[in-house]
């Protein structure tokens, strides 16, 4: 008899975890699994109001009761899905991992080690008697270290229950082994697109027609929620250093969880708009905010723009669904020298990308010209890591 599997995650909300969970469940079903999402209500879990925090705790208790009826459970662990206050996150995860003895947990951002570069910079500023700079670097370090301390406490909970962990890079697995001596860890990079994908050019053709683009325009695409770590400010500086026929199309929207009551425009979007309007090189018909597209159209667009830009800053993440899509379907990709890409390329032998230093707009601009004329670049089959291999890993961990 087929065993029933539950995935605990966001689902109805518009967020990266929900998007990945839908793809994961669909691929697991295609591989014969009886699987469904047990959905988190983020309006409750992320509230800091005392009344709604109690409601959220009862919501978690109800989920735990539901999980008892499944043969296997996987929890998609992005700490912010389970609460805003660390004590809420820890308490709720503890309940969930104890609800079913056959539970695995996916760690999407297993940041454990402090950023030594920031610490060194603070010390150097102090030695130069630059007290203001030293304080700024120290406070920035302490802010990010809160997340690492929380991750370490969450890992303690998981290891005490001998939970099977899924991470996206060998680096994450080795850090957990080296720091905690824990070896029940399985590696699989994020996979969104099925092998053998064939793009539909009609989507980009419609975009070109609507924007009245001619054959000489070079279309650069950026994809996903509009967040600071995606590097849009760098992209604007780079497009300003390219000829006018190069157009930057930003496919995506403001992240729903950053929308605030009575806020006409997010500070980050306001910054981007001001940068565009203040720069005469790009303020007219050079940068286009394209908004949200369906999943199918989104993937087709990533596959058919002339080049994809992934100018991410370093933020400690080990996986990016957007990056996975773009590297799997686009023949020409430019990505920053972030550690996440370093680790991904150790697992998958991609042959369709150039790298550039984080924050170097001139290098991004010059390599965009180079990548467009490099005929050696091509889409690469992903070897052992596929959508199917990912689905089978989740099924095996949930049912064995």
C-alpha positions in Angstrom: 0.0 0.0 0.0 1.3 3.5 -0.9 2.4 5.4 2.1 0.9 8.9 2.9 3.5 11.7 3.0 2.9 15.3 4.4 5.0 18.3 3.4 4.8 21.1 6.0 5.3 24.4 4.3 3.7 27.6 3.0 1.6 26.9 -0.1 -1.1 29.4 -0.9 1.1 32.4 -0.2 3.3 33.9 -2.9 6.8 33.0 -1.7 9.8 31.0 -2.7 9.0 28.1 -0.3 5.4 27.8 -1.5 6.7 27.8 -5.1 9.2 25.1 -4.4 6.7 23.0 -2.4 4.3 23.0 -5.3 7.0 21.8 -7.7 8.2 19.2 -5.2 4.7 17.7 -4.5 3.9 17.5 -8.2 7.2 15.7 -9.0 6.7 13.3 -6.0 3.2 12.4 -7.2 4.6 11.7 -10.7 7.0 9.3 -9.0 4.1 7.4 -7.4 3.9 9.1 -4.0 0.7 9.9 -2.1 1.7 13.4 -0.9 0.0 16.6 0.1 0.9 19.9 1.8 0.0 20.6 5.3 -0.1 24.4 5.0 1.2 27.0 7.5 -0.9 30.1 7.9 1.8 32.7 7.7 -0.6 35.5 8.8 -0.8 33.8 12.1 2.7 32.3 12.5 4.5 35.5 11.6 2.5 37.8 13.8 4.1 39.4 16.9 0.7 40.4 18.5 0.2 38.4 21.7 -3.4 37.4 20.8 -2.5 36.1 17.3 0.7 34.4 18.6 -1.6 32.3 20.8 -3.8 31.5 17.8 -0.6 30.6 15.9 0.4 28.1 18.7 -3.0 26.5 18.5 -2.7 26.4 14.7 0.7 24.5 15.1 -1.0 22.1 17.6 -3.7 21.3 15.0 -1.0 20.7 12.4 0.8 18.3 14.8 -2.5 16.4 15.3 -2.9 16.1 11.6 0.7 14.9 11.1 0.0 11.9 13.3 -2.1 10.4 10.5 0.8 10.3 8.0 3.4 7.6 7.3 6.1 10.2 6.7 6.6 14.0 7.1 9.0 16.5 5.6 9.3 20.1 7.1 10.5 22.9 4.8 12.5 24.9 7.3 12.9 28.6 6.6 12.8 29.9 10.2 10.6 32.9 9.3 7.8 30.7 8.2 7.3 29.5 11.8 7.5 32.8 13.6 9.1 36.2 13.9 10.3 35.9 17.5 13.1 33.2 18.1 11.3 31.7 21.1 8.2 31.1 19.0 10.1 29.5 16.1 12.0 27.1 18.5 8.8 26.1 20.4 6.8 25.5 17.2 9.5 23.5 15.5 10.0 21.4 18.6 6.3 20.5 18.5 6.3 19.7 14.8 9.3 17.4 14.9 7.8 15.4 17.8 4.4 15.0 16.0 5.6 12.1 13.8 8.5 9.7 14.3 9.2 9.6 10.5 10.2 13.2 9.9 12.8 14.8 7.7 13.7 18.5 7.6 14.9 20.6 4.7 17.3 23.4 5.7 17.1 26.2 3.1 19.4 28.7 4.9 21.6 26.7 7.3 23.8 29.7 8.2 26.0 28.6 11.1 29.4 30.3 10.8 29.9 34.0 11.5 31.0 36.4 8.7 34.7 36.7 9.4 35.2 39.5 6.8 32.9 41.8 8.7 34.7 41.0 12.0 38.1 41.7 10.4 36.8 45.0 8.9 35.5 46.1 12.4 38.9 45.3 14.0 40.8 47.2 11.3 38.6 50.2 11.7 39.2 50.1 15.4 42.9 49.9 15.0 42.8 53.0 12.8 40.7 54.8 15.5 37.7 54.9 13.2 35.3 54.2 16.0 32.2 55.1 14.1 33.1 52.6 11.3 34.0 50.0 13.8 30.7 50.3 15.6 28.8 50.2 12.3 30.5 46.9 11.2 30.1 45.4 14.7 26.4 46.1 14.9 25.9 44.8 11.3 27.8 41.6 12.4 25.7 41.2 15.6 22.5 41.6 13.6 23.3 38.8 11.2 24.7 36.7 14.0 21.3 36.5 15.6 20.1 34.4 12.6 23.1 32.1 12.9 22.6 31.6 16.7 18.9 30.7 16.0 20.0 28.2 13.3 22.4 26.6 15.8 19.6 26.2 18.4 17.2 24.8 15.8 19.9 22.3 14.7 20.3 21.2 18.3 16.6 20.3 18.4 16.9 18.4 15.2 20.0 16.4 16.1 18.6 15.4 19.5 15.8 13.7 17.6 18.2 12.2 15.0 16.2 13.9 12.2 17.2 13.3 8.6 18.3 16.7 7.2 18.3 17.8 3.6 20.6 20.6 2.5 21.5 22.1 -0.9 25.3 22.0 -0.9 28.2 19.9 0.3 29.4 23.0 2.2 26.3 22.9 4.4 26.7 19.2 5.0 30.4 19.5 5.9 29.7 22.5 8.3 27.1 20.5 10.2 29.5 17.5 10.4 32.5 19.6 11.4 30.7 21.8 14.0 28.3 19.3 15.4 29.6 15.9 14.5 26.3 15.1 12.9 26.1 12.9 9.8 22.5 12.3 9.1 22.5 14.9 6.3 21.6 14.5 2.6 22.6 16.8 -0.2 20.5 17.8 -3.2 20.6 21.2 -5.0 17.2 22.8 -5.6 15.5 21.5 -8.7 12.5 23.2 -10.3 12.6 22.3 -14.0 12.2 18.8 -15.5 14.9 17.3 -17.7 14.4 17.7 -21.4 12.6 21.1 -21.1 11.9 22.7 -24.5 11.2 26.5 -24.4 8.2 28.2 -26.0 9.4 31.3 -27.9 5.9 32.7 -28.2 6.0 34.3 -24.7 9.1 36.4 -25.4 7.8 37.2 -28.8 4.7 38.7 -27.3 6.8 40.8 -24.9 9.0 42.1 -27.7 5.9 43.0 -29.7 4.2 44.8 -26.8 7.4 46.8 -26.0 8.0 47.4 -29.7 11.5 45.9 -29.7 13.3 45.5 -32.9 15.7 42.7 -33.9 18.8 44.7 -32.8 17.7 44.9 -29.1 19.5 42.8 -26.6 17.2 41.6 -23.9 18.6 41.1 -20.4 16.4 39.3 -17.9 16.3 39.4 -14.1 13.8 37.1 -12.3 12.1 36.6 -9.0 10.9 38.7 -6.1 12.4 42.2 -6.0 14.7 41.9 -2.9 17.9 43.8 -2.2 20.1 40.7 -2.2 19.2 40.1 -5.9 21.4 43.0 -6.9 19.0 45.3 -8.8 21.0 48.5 -7.9 24.1 46.9 -9.4 22.1 45.9 -12.5 21.0 49.5 -13.1 24.6 50.7 -12.9 25.7 48.0 -15.3 22.9 48.7 -17.9 23.9 52.4 -17.8 27.4 51.3 -19.0 26.0 49.3 -22.0 24.8 50.7 -25.3 21.2 51.8 -25.7 20.1 48.7 -27.5 20.6 46.7 -24.3 17.4 46.5 -22.4 16.9 45.3 -18.8 13.6 43.5 -18.1 12.8 42.8 -14.5 10.4 39.9 -14.2 8.9 39.7 -10.7 7.2 41.7 -8.0 7.7 43.0 -4.5 7.8 40.2 -2.1 4.3 39.9 -0.5 5.7 39.6 3.0 7.4 43.0 2.7 4.1 44.8 1.9 3.0 47.1 4.8 -0.3 48.8 5.6 -0.5 52.4 4.3 3.0 52.3 2.7 2.6 53.7 -0.9 5.9 52.2 -2.1 8.5 50.1 -0.5 11.8 51.9 0.3 13.7 49.5 -2.0 11.4 50.1 -5.0 11.6 53.8 -4.3 15.4 53.6 -4.4 15.3 51.8 -7.7 12.9 54.2 -9.3 14.9 57.2 -8.2 18.1 55.7 -9.6 16.4 55.2 -12.9 14.9 58.7 -13.1 18.1 60.4 -12.0 20.3 58.7 -14.7 19.8 60.1 -18.2 21.4 57.0 -19.7 18.6 54.7 -18.6 15.6 56.7 -17.6 14.0 56.4 -21.1 13.1 53.0 -22.4 16.1 51.1 -20.9 14.6 49.4 -17.8 11.2 47.7 -17.7 9.4 46.3 -14.6 7.4 43.4 -16.1 5.6 42.2 -13.0 4.5 38.6 -12.2 4.0 35.9 -14.7 2.6 32.4 -14.5 5.1 29.6 -13.6 5.1 28.3 -17.2 5.6 31.7 -18.8 8.2 32.6 -16.2 10.4 29.6 -17.1 9.9 30.2 -20.8 11.0 33.8 -20.4 14.1 32.7 -18.5 15.0 30.4 -21.4 14.5 32.9 -24.2 15.9 36.3 -23.1 19.3 36.9 -24.6 21.1 36.7 -21.3 20.1 36.2 -17.6 21.6 38.3 -14.9 22.0 36.9 -11.3 24.0 39.7 -9.6 23.3 38.4 -6.1 25.1 39.8 -3.0 26.4 37.3 -0.4 23.7 36.6 2.1 24.5 33.2 3.5 21.9 31.3 1.4 22.8 27.9 0.1 20.2 27.6 -2.6 18.1 29.7 -4.9 15.1 28.4 -6.9 15.4 31.3 -9.3 19.1 30.6 -10.0 18.3 26.9 -10.5 15.7 27.7 -13.1 17.8 30.1 -15.0 20.9 27.9 -15.0 18.8 24.9 -16.1 17.1 26.6 -19.1 19.1 29.7 -20.2 22.0 29.2 -22.6 23.7 32.4 -21.3 23.9 33.4 -17.6 25.9 35.9 -15.7 26.1 35.2 -12.0 28.0 36.9 -9.2 30.9 35.3 -7.3 28.8 34.4 -4.3 29.5 31.3 -2.2 26.2 29.8 -3.1 27.1 29.7 -6.8 30.6 28.3 -5.9 29.0 25.4 -4.2 26.3 24.8 -6.8 28.9 24.5 -9.5 30.8 21.9 -7.5 27.7 19.7 -7.8 26.6 20.4 -11.3 28.9 20.8 -14.3 27.1 23.8 -16.0 28.6 25.1 -19.2 26.4 28.2 -19.8 27.7 30.9 -17.4 30.2 33.6 -16.7 31.1 34.9 -13.2 31.8 38.4 -12.0 32.8 40.0 -8.7 30.0 41.0 -6.4 29.3 44.7 -6.9 31.4 45.2 -10.0 29.1 46.8 -12.4 31.8 47.5 -15.0 32.7 43.8 -15.1 29.1 42.8 -15.4 28.7 45.2 -18.3 31.8 44.0 -20.2 31.1 40.3 -19.6 27.5 40.8 -20.9 29.0 41.8 -24.3 31.4 38.8 -24.1 28.8 36.2 -23.1 26.5 37.2 -26.0 29.1 36.4 -28.6 30.6 33.3 -26.9 29.4 30.3 -29.1 30.9 27.8 -26.7 28.3 28.3 -24.0 25.5 25.7 -23.9 22.8 24.3 -21.6 24.1 21.3 -19.7 22.3 18.2 -18.6 22.4 18.1 -14.8 23.8 14.6 -14.4 22.7 12.9 -11.2 20.8 15.8 -9.8 17.3 16.1 -11.4 13.8 16.9 -10.5 13.1 13.1 -10.4 16.2 12.4 -8.2 15.0 15.1 -5.8 11.5 13.6 -5.6 12.9 10.2 -5.0 15.1 11.4 -2.1 12.1 13.0 -0.4 10.0 9.8 -0.9 12.8 7.6 0.4 13.5 9.7 3.5 9.7 9.9 4.3 9.0 6.2 3.9 12.1 4.5 5.2 
